Amino acid sequence: RASRAEQIAIAEKVLDRQGWGAWPACSRKLGLTRADASGSSVSRSTTRTAITKKKATKKVTKRSSRTAAKKRATSTAAYGSYVVRAGDSLSAIAHRKHVRGGWQALYQANKGSIGSNPNLIRVGQRLRLPH
């Protein structure tokens, strides 16, 4: 029920006392540390500028990620792809899609998106089928 101005005043007091650690999820996303929250107004404006720059960088990174995903989808289409369904395993997919080299070849072709454990594939995950 506090006004916007009251909420901001309280947040600034918390920031002065605890630093950005008072908002761990937000500060982690923005890469802020206790040093970014020192008490002077110059530091605050510098911090606001840093936040704005980090948000802009994040937007560019998101665009880059989308572009990279589109490129992967395009390259995947050239070889064929498979979307993981409930109950699938690399072995079952390799057998069903006649992947030469079996599940090991399927894993090697998708190691970047699967990770270090070939037993952990996710429903909806798109796999590249090696030829």
SULSUL-V136829 format. One record per helix or strand. SS is the DSSP state (H for helix, E for strand). FROM is the first residue (numbers start at 0). TO is the last residue. If there is no record, write none. Layout:
# SULSUL-V136829
SS_FROM_TO + SS_FROM_TO
This chain:
# SULSUL-V136829
H_3_29 + H_33_36 + H_40_78 + E_80_82 + H_89_95 + H_101_113 + E_125_127
